[in-house]
Every structure is written in structure tokens, then in C-alpha cells.
Amino acid sequence: MLSRLLARSAEPVPDSIPLHRVLDSLDIAVLVVNEHGQILAANQSWQRLKGDNCSTLFHEHLHPGDRSLWQQALLTQESPLQARVLSAQSNSLWCELKHQPVDSNTLWPISITLTDISDQMSRSRQRDADWRSLTQLVNQLPAMLYRSRNNRDWTMAFVSAGSLELTGYPPEVLTNQSSLNYGDLIHPEDADPVWEQVQDALSRGERFELHYRLQHADGRLIPVIEKGQGIYADNGAILGVEGMVLTFSTPSAHTPM
């Protein structure tokens, strides 16, 4: 039946190669479903994908958490859709679902193709987990990590949560704000030496280490050490600087180096 319903190719398949054999050779699952959700026909890849689930209703093969998404996709004609398909031993596989009418003149039945994307979803979720772990690690460091424009205001594109303890200001106050820039917190006597040392290091493509004083939100002067490097375009243009700032307790540390 699948051969008859899906035989819409521009060129007829040679009689020596039955269409059902072509469909069964595909890695993707192909089904035909009617308006009641009943599976009318399916290729071998669907049989392998669904495992021992014998239901003839397509939505019962979907993870319960994704069935409403499928119903919504039918109403809005959304395609493709990412959803989980229940497989053998009640495991679920992430699949990309595409659907369209078998006959362009009628809404039903529809053909559905399912491509297993479990590996891609697994890698994506692992990247998300790695990013969350890295963010948590960065925010727990007793220091402020930053990425800044290379200007005298040291306009911050990013600062870590360590900015609150170091400066008394949370990241959202120091990031891309014209009212308060990181440069405003550097002691006036240290601002010019800090700028000059960074520019010298950038011109030579080297990393820099600085010692200077910061004006904390509570009024204290905080001796800090900063280690950083330039961010460069492919043509060598300076895009900004990035690095780490932490408190420095050596009595002479407030003197710029």
C-alpha cells in the first residue's frame, strides 16, 4: 500500500525495482497516516525505529511530552518538527519529523518522514551542560573575568559575577553602561599608566600584567592585579582586550608597574 500511496516520482521506478524495496532501503522512516492518526503503511526503517510498540496510532509512538507539539504542528502545518519517538524498552529517540499530504488536492492522508537526530541532540545537550559548568566555574572564581573594548573607559562587553566582590558592582552595572565604566573605578593616578602599559603590550602582541588601585563602591581603595591579552582580527586589528582582575595584598601593589 505504501508503494501505491507514495508513487508520485517524476520518473517511474523500473518494474525490476519495486517501489517498496526502494522505500525499505532508506535510512529514514516513512509512514502514511490518516486523519484519525492511524498508520496505514510504513517502511522497514519505521519498524526498526518503533521497536516492539505495536500501536497503530502514530501519536502513541511519540513521547507523552511531545504529543501536544505534534497536534499543534498538524494544525499550523509546521514542518519540520523535533520530537521524541518511543523506541524499544521504552527508550526515546530524538527525531526530525516532516509531513505533507500524499495528494496535493486533499489534506489526508499525510506522509511522515522521521530522521533520527539523537546523536546531534546529545552533542547539543552536552555542549549546553559544558557551558553551564563553565559558567558556574567562572562565577565561583575569586576574581573578575572580563572582555573589554580597547578604550580609555574600558567599556566592558562581559564581566563575571566576581565583579560584585571586587568592585561592589554587579556585572549588569558595569557591562556596556555609559553611566559607569570600569575605567571610572581606576584611581586617577593609575589610569594613564594602565592605559600606556596595555597599549604597549598590544602593539607588541604580548600579554600584560598590571598593578593598580580600584575605587570600590563602598569607598575603599582596592589594590588589584590584572592579567590580560589583546583580541585581534585576522588582519591584526585590535578588537579589544580580555583577562582577569583580582585583589592583590602586597603593600606596594598599588603602584602601577
C-alpha positions in Angstrom: 0.0 0.0 0.0 2.9 2.3 0.8 4.1 1.9 -2.8 0.7 2.9 -4.2 0.3 5.9 -1.9 3.7 7.3 -2.5 4.2 6.6 -6.1 4.5 10.3 -7.2 8.0 10.4 -8.6 8.7 12.3 -11.8 10.1 9.2 -13.5 8.5 5.8 -12.9 10.6 3.3 -11.0 11.6 0.4 -13.3 9.4 -2.7 -12.8 12.5 -4.7 -11.8 12.8 -2.5 -8.7 9.6 -2.4 -6.7 9.0 0.9 -5.0 8.5 -0.7 -1.6 12.1 -2.0 -1.9 13.3 1.5 -2.6 11.4 2.8 0.4 12.6 0.0 2.6 16.2 0.8 1.7 16.0 4.3 3.1 17.6 5.1 6.5 14.7 7.4 7.3 11.3 6.1 8.5 8.4 6.8 6.1 4.8 6.4 7.1 1.3 7.2 5.8 -1.2 8.3 8.4 -4.9 9.1 8.0 -7.0 11.9 9.7 -7.6 9.6 12.7 -3.9 9.2 13.3 -3.9 5.6 12.1 -0.8 4.3 10.4 -1.9 3.0 7.0 1.6 1.9 5.8 5.2 2.2 6.8 8.6 1.2 5.6 11.1 -1.1 7.3 13.0 1.8 8.9 9.9 2.6 10.8 9.6 -1.0 12.0 13.1 -0.8 13.3 12.6 2.6 14.9 9.5 1.9 16.8 10.7 -1.4 18.2 8.1 -3.5 20.0 5.4 -0.8 20.2 2.5 -2.3 18.2 0.1 0.6 18.4 -1.5 1.6 15.1 -2.0 5.2 16.2 1.0 7.4 15.3 0.7 9.8 18.2 1.0 6.9 20.7 4.6 6.3 19.4 5.5 9.8 20.4 6.8 10.7 23.9 3.9 12.0 26.0 5.6 15.3 26.5 5.8 15.9 22.7 2.3 14.7 21.6 0.8 18.2 22.0 3.6 19.6 19.9 2.6 17.1 17.1 -1.1 18.1 17.3 -0.1 21.8 17.1 2.2 21.1 14.1 -0.8 19.5 12.3 -3.0 22.5 13.0 -0.4 25.0 11.9 1.2 22.9 9.2 4.6 23.4 11.0 7.3 21.2 9.4 9.9 20.1 10.3 9.4 19.3 14.0 11.8 17.9 16.5 10.1 15.3 18.8 10.9 12.1 20.7 9.8 8.8 19.4 9.3 5.9 21.9 11.6 3.0 20.9 12.4 -0.4 22.2 12.5 -0.9 26.0 10.6 2.4 26.4 13.7 4.4 25.4 13.1 7.5 23.3 14.9 8.8 20.2 15.0 12.4 19.1 13.7 12.6 15.5 13.1 15.3 13.0 9.5 14.9 11.6 8.4 16.2 8.3 4.9 15.8 7.0 2.8 16.7 4.0 -0.3 15.5 2.2 0.1 12.4 0.0 -2.1 14.1 -2.6 -1.8 17.8 -3.1 -5.6 18.0 -3.7 -6.6 16.6 -0.3 -5.4 17.2 3.3 -5.4 13.5 4.2 -3.8 11.0 4.3 -0.4 12.5 5.0 3.1 11.1 4.6 5.5 11.5 7.5 9.3 11.1 7.4 11.3 10.7 10.6 15.1 11.1 10.7 17.0 10.0 13.9 18.8 13.1 15.2 19.6 11.6 18.7 23.4 12.0 18.2 23.1 15.6 17.2 20.8 16.3 20.2 23.1 14.5 22.5 26.1 16.6 21.4 24.0 19.8 21.7 22.9 18.9 25.2 26.5 18.1 26.1 27.6 21.5 24.9 24.9 23.1 26.9 25.9 21.2 30.0 29.6 22.1 29.4 28.7 25.7 29.0 26.6 25.7 32.3 29.5 24.1 34.1 32.0 26.6 32.7 29.7 29.5 33.6 29.3 28.2 37.1 33.1 27.7 37.5 33.8 31.2 36.2 31.2 32.8 38.5 32.7 31.0 41.5 36.3 32.2 40.9 37.5 34.8 43.5 38.3 37.1 40.6 36.6 39.1 37.8 37.0 37.8 34.3 36.3 40.3 31.6 36.2 41.2 27.9 36.5 44.9 27.2 36.8 47.4 24.3 40.2 48.9 23.9 39.3 52.5 25.0 40.2 54.6 28.0 36.8 53.9 29.6 37.5 50.2 29.3 33.9 49.6 28.3 33.0 46.1 29.3 31.3 43.7 26.9 31.4 40.9 29.6 32.3 40.7 33.3 31.9 37.7 35.5 30.0 37.6 38.8 33.3 38.2 40.6 32.8 41.9 39.8 30.4 42.3 42.8 33.0 41.3 45.4 35.9 43.1 43.6 34.2 46.4 42.8 30.9 46.4 44.7 29.0 46.5 41.4 27.2 43.5 39.8 28.0 42.6 36.1 24.9 44.3 34.7 26.0 47.7 36.1 29.5 47.5 34.5 28.5 46.0 31.2 28.0 48.4 28.2 27.0 51.2 30.5 27.8 54.8 29.7 26.9 56.0 33.2 29.6 53.8 34.9 32.5 52.3 33.1 35.2 50.2 34.6 37.7 52.9 33.8 35.8 55.2 36.2 36.8 52.9 39.0 40.6 53.1 38.4 42.4 55.5 40.6 43.1 58.7 38.7 46.8 58.5 39.4 46.9 55.0 37.9 44.7 55.5 34.9 47.3 56.8 32.5 50.0 54.2 33.4 47.4 51.4 33.0 46.4 52.7 29.5 50.0 53.1 28.4 51.1 49.7 29.6 48.2 48.0 27.8 48.8 49.8 24.6 52.5 49.0 24.7 51.7 45.3 25.2 49.1 45.3 22.4 51.4 46.9 20.0 53.9 44.1 20.5 51.3 41.4 20.6 52.2 40.4 24.1 50.2 39.7 27.3 50.2 42.3 30.1 50.3 42.3 33.9 49.2 45.4 35.8 49.0 46.5 39.4 46.8 49.4 40.3 44.1 50.7 42.6 40.3 50.4 42.2 37.7 52.6 43.8 35.2 50.1 45.5 31.5 51.1 45.7 31.9 51.4 49.5 34.7 54.0 49.1 37.6 51.7 49.8 40.7 51.7 47.6 41.4 48.1 46.5 44.9 47.1 45.2 44.4 44.7 42.3 46.4 42.7 39.8 45.2 42.3 36.2 46.5 39.8 33.7 45.2 40.1 30.2 45.8 40.0 26.4 44.6 41.5 23.3 41.8 40.2 21.0 42.9 40.6 17.3 41.2 40.4 13.9 42.7 38.2 11.2 44.3 41.4 9.8 45.9 42.2 13.1 43.5 45.0 14.1 42.9 45.2 17.8 39.3 44.3 18.6 39.5 44.5 22.4 41.2 43.0 25.5 40.3 40.2 27.8 41.7 38.9 31.1 41.2 38.6 34.8 41.4 41.0 37.7 41.8 40.0 41.4 42.7 41.6 44.6 46.4 42.0 45.4 47.5 42.3 49.0 51.2 43.2 48.6 51.7 46.7 50.2 53.5 48.1 47.1 51.0 46.6 44.7 49.1 49.8 44.3 52.0 51.4 42.4 51.4 50.9 38.6 54.2 48.8 37.0 
